[in-house]
Amino acid sequence: MRISCYDLIHMKEPLENSELLAFTKAVEAKSLSRAAAELGVPRATLGRRLARLEERLGARLLRRTTRSLTITDAGEALYRHACIALEAVREAEASIRRADDVVRGNLRVSCPPSITPAFVDLVAEFAVAHPLVRLQADFSTKMVDLHKGGYDVAIRATSHFEPGLVARTLVRFEFVGVASPAYVATHGAPSSLRDLRRHRCLMGFARGELPETCWVVGGRKVALDGVLFANSPGLLVRAAERGLGIAFVPTLAVARSLERKTLVRVMSSVLREKGRIALLYPERELVTPPARAFIDWMIARAPAALHA
């Protein structure tokens, strides 16, 4: 069953905001009790609202057991449009109640934990500049699904994005191979990508979730056995500086170490790959004012801060 914003507006018996709000809160909280607590209503009231919503639509939206709450395909379709519809109602009400141009509302942002301190400063400065925005900044390796509406914006250091997302590049960089002078003196430097397999490699995590089994160099996957795995470029750099092995890390993370000569480039003409840090958000007409303010803020300031 496909449900659109048009369906929500033109139903014979229009849906109530309280029902849509109960549904979206239940999806986000993954618990009826937690959702009811966040809305400040009894759990039984929340349950009745969800039952009325499912009866009115003639579709099961949530599968509920004593231990779990999962969303159905029809529920996922409704959730995306319900978030947009509820935000549109909130913005319509706000436009009537307030005549000023102050940005207000909720904003949820997903960021990688290894992002540079300069970026963290930008987020803090945004919060200071927009005190009426309720900002939730989630710094984790989790690859959040922006289509489900739980997050407004994501910052990712990758060149591969899901369809239906707008990607605004903040900074471009390279992944480069590095090792300590002591490691090179003891083990020598690899002479080819194939030769890397006999070296101690310090590996990251694929998509921030699973230990890497290869490095992508020039669009080609080079299978490797790592001796250390971390989703923090900072840890990989520190381990490389201590002679543990060869790391393949962003220039943003290793520039200072190269300047101080605690690390040297390895196979500099071959062991390199382009990367970028991008700001992502769902491709849709309605972007909330807090999200739009954050997007504009980062696009204007992040490139210079990240390059520095």
C-alpha positions in Angstrom: 0.0 0.0 0.0 1.4 3.4 -1.1 0.5 6.4 1.0 1.3 10.0 -0.2 0.9 13.5 1.3 -2.0 13.9 -1.2 -3.7 10.9 0.3 -3.3 12.3 3.8 -4.9 15.6 2.8 -7.7 14.4 0.6 -9.0 11.4 2.6 -12.8 11.4 3.2 -12.1 11.3 6.9 -8.9 13.3 7.4 -6.3 12.0 9.8 -5.8 13.8 13.1 -2.5 15.3 14.0 -2.6 13.4 17.3 -2.8 10.1 15.5 0.0 10.9 13.1 2.1 12.2 16.0 1.5 9.1 18.0 2.5 7.0 15.1 5.7 8.9 14.3 6.8 9.0 18.0 6.2 5.2 18.3 8.4 4.6 15.2 11.2 6.8 16.5 11.1 5.6 20.1 10.7 1.9 19.0 8.5 1.5 22.2 4.9 2.4 22.9 5.7 3.1 26.5 8.6 5.4 25.7 6.6 7.2 23.0 3.7 7.7 25.4 6.1 9.2 28.0 7.6 11.6 25.4 4.1 12.7 24.4 2.9 13.0 28.0 -0.1 10.7 27.5 -1.0 7.3 29.0 0.2 4.2 27.0 -3.4 3.2 26.6 -4.3 6.5 24.9 -1.4 6.1 22.5 -2.5 2.6 21.7 -6.0 3.8 20.9 -4.7 6.5 18.6 -2.6 4.0 16.7 -5.5 1.6 16.5 -7.8 4.3 15.1 -5.1 5.3 12.5 -4.7 1.7 11.3 -8.5 1.2 11.1 -9.0 4.4 9.2 -6.2 3.5 6.7 -7.2 -0.2 6.5 -3.5 -1.2 6.9 -1.3 -2.6 9.5 1.4 0.0 10.3 3.2 -1.5 13.2 3.8 -5.1 14.4 3.6 -5.1 18.2 4.6 -7.8 20.6 5.4 -7.7 24.3 9.1 -7.2 23.5 9.4 -5.5 20.2 7.9 -3.0 17.9 8.6 -3.1 14.1 7.3 -1.1 11.2 5.6 -2.6 8.2 6.1 -1.6 4.6 2.9 0.4 4.7 4.1 2.0 7.9 7.4 3.1 6.4 5.5 4.7 3.5 3.2 6.6 5.9 6.1 7.6 8.2 8.0 9.4 5.5 5.0 11.5 4.4 3.7 11.9 8.0 7.0 13.6 9.1 6.7 16.0 6.2 3.0 16.7 6.9 3.5 17.3 10.6 6.4 19.6 10.0 4.3 21.5 7.4 1.6 21.9 10.0 4.1 23.1 12.6 5.6 25.6 10.2 2.2 26.9 9.1 1.2 27.5 12.7 4.6 29.2 13.4 4.2 31.5 10.4 0.9 32.8 11.9 2.1 33.0 15.5 5.4 34.7 14.9 6.3 37.6 12.6 10.1 37.5 13.2 12.7 35.6 11.2 14.2 33.7 14.1 14.9 30.0 13.2 13.1 27.6 15.7 12.5 23.9 15.8 14.2 20.6 16.1 17.3 19.5 14.2 18.9 16.1 14.3 22.3 15.7 12.6 24.5 12.6 12.1 28.3 13.0 12.1 31.2 10.7 12.0 33.1 10.5 15.4 36.4 11.2 13.7 35.5 14.5 12.2 38.0 17.3 12.8 37.9 19.6 15.8 37.3 22.5 13.4 34.0 20.9 12.4 33.0 20.4 16.0 33.6 24.1 16.5 31.3 25.0 13.6 28.5 22.9 15.1 28.9 24.6 18.5 29.0 28.1 16.8 25.8 27.2 14.9 24.1 26.3 18.2 25.1 29.6 19.7 23.9 31.5 16.6 20.5 29.7 16.7 19.6 29.4 20.4 16.0 28.4 19.6 17.0 25.4 17.6 16.9 22.2 19.6 19.9 20.5 18.2 20.7 16.8 18.5 24.2 16.0 17.1 24.8 12.2 17.0 28.5 11.5 16.6 28.8 7.8 15.7 29.8 5.4 13.0 26.2 4.3 12.4 25.1 4.9 8.8 21.7 6.4 9.4 18.8 6.1 6.9 17.9 9.7 6.1 14.9 8.6 4.1 13.1 7.4 7.3 13.0 10.8 8.7 14.8 10.3 12.1 17.6 12.6 11.0 17.5 15.8 9.0 21.1 16.0 7.8 24.2 13.8 7.8 27.9 14.4 7.4 29.8 11.6 5.7 33.4 11.0 4.6 32.6 8.8 1.6 31.9 9.1 -2.1 29.1 6.5 -2.2 25.6 7.8 -1.3 22.1 6.2 -1.5 19.8 7.4 -4.2 17.4 10.2 -3.4 19.9 12.2 -1.3 21.3 15.6 -2.1 25.1 15.6 -1.6 26.9 19.0 -1.1 30.7 18.5 -1.0 32.3 20.4 1.9 35.9 19.4 1.3 37.9 17.1 -1.0 41.0 15.1 0.2 43.0 12.0 -0.5 43.6 8.8 1.3 47.3 8.2 1.5 49.6 5.4 2.7 51.9 6.3 5.6 54.3 4.6 8.0 56.8 5.6 10.5 60.5 6.1 9.5 61.3 3.3 12.0 58.9 0.9 10.3 60.3 1.6 6.9 63.8 1.1 8.2 63.0 -2.3 9.7 60.5 -3.7 7.1 61.3 -1.7 4.0 58.6 0.0 1.9 56.2 -2.0 -0.3 57.1 -1.8 -4.0 53.7 -2.6 -5.4 50.1 -3.1 -4.3 50.6 -6.8 -4.4 53.7 -6.4 -2.1 51.4 -4.8 0.5 50.1 -8.2 1.5 53.4 -9.1 3.2 53.3 -5.9 5.3 51.5 -5.1 8.6 48.4 -3.1 7.6 46.4 -0.9 9.9 42.8 -1.1 8.7 39.6 0.9 9.2 36.0 -0.2 9.2 33.9 -0.6 6.1 30.8 1.7 6.3 31.8 2.3 9.9 30.4 -1.1 10.9 32.7 -4.0 9.9 36.5 -4.4 9.9 37.9 -3.8 6.4 39.2 -6.7 4.3 40.7 -4.5 1.6 41.7 -1.0 0.5 40.3 0.6 -2.6 43.1 2.1 -4.6 42.4 3.6 -8.1 39.0 2.0 -8.1 40.5 -1.4 -7.5 40.1 -3.5 -4.3 43.3 -4.7 -2.8 42.6 -7.6 -0.4 44.7 -7.4 2.8 45.1 -9.0 6.2 45.2 -6.3 8.9 47.0 -6.4 12.2 44.8 -3.6 13.8 41.3 -2.4 12.9 39.7 0.9 14.1 37.0 3.2 13.0 39.1 6.1 14.2 41.7 7.6 11.8 43.3 9.2 14.8 44.0 5.8 16.3 45.4 4.4 13.0 47.7 7.5 12.8 48.9 7.0 16.4 49.6 3.3 15.8 51.5 4.1 12.6 53.6 6.7 14.3 54.6 4.0 16.8 55.8 1.7 14.1 53.0 -0.8 14.2 52.4 -0.8 10.4 51.2 1.0 7.3 48.0 3.0 7.5 45.8 4.3 4.6 44.2 7.4 6.0 42.8 10.8 4.9 45.3 13.7 4.4 43.1 15.7 6.8 44.1 13.3 9.6 47.8 12.9 8.8 48.9 16.3 7.5 50.5 17.4 10.9 52.3 14.1 11.3 53.8 14.4 7.8 55.0 17.9 8.6 56.7 16.8 11.8 58.1 13.8 10.0 56.8 11.3 12.5 55.3 9.6 9.4 56.4 9.4 5.8 54.4 8.6 2.6 54.6 5.1 1.3 54.2 4.4 -2.4 53.2 8.0 -2.8 52.5 7.8 -6.6 50.3 4.7 -6.3 48.9 4.3 -2.8 46.3 7.1 -2.9 42.6 7.5 -3.4 40.3 10.5 -3.7 37.7 11.2 -1.0 35.4 13.9 0.2 33.4 15.0 3.2 29.8 15.7 2.1 26.7 17.1 3.7 23.7 15.0 2.8 19.9 15.5 3.2 16.8 13.9 1.6 15.8 15.2 -1.9 12.4 16.8 -1.2 10.7 20.1 -1.6 10.2 20.8 2.1 13.4 21.2 4.1 12.7 22.4 7.7 14.0 25.9 8.6 16.5 24.5 11.2 17.8 22.0 8.6 18.1 24.7 5.9 19.9 27.0 8.3 22.4 24.3 9.2 22.9 23.4 5.6 23.6 27.0 4.6 25.8 27.5 7.7 28.0 24.5 6.9 28.3 25.2 3.1 29.4 28.8 3.9 31.9 27.9 6.6 33.0 24.3 6.6 35.2 24.2 3.5 37.6 26.9 4.9 37.6 25.4 8.4 38.2 21.8 7.2 41.0 22.9 4.8 42.7 24.8 7.6 
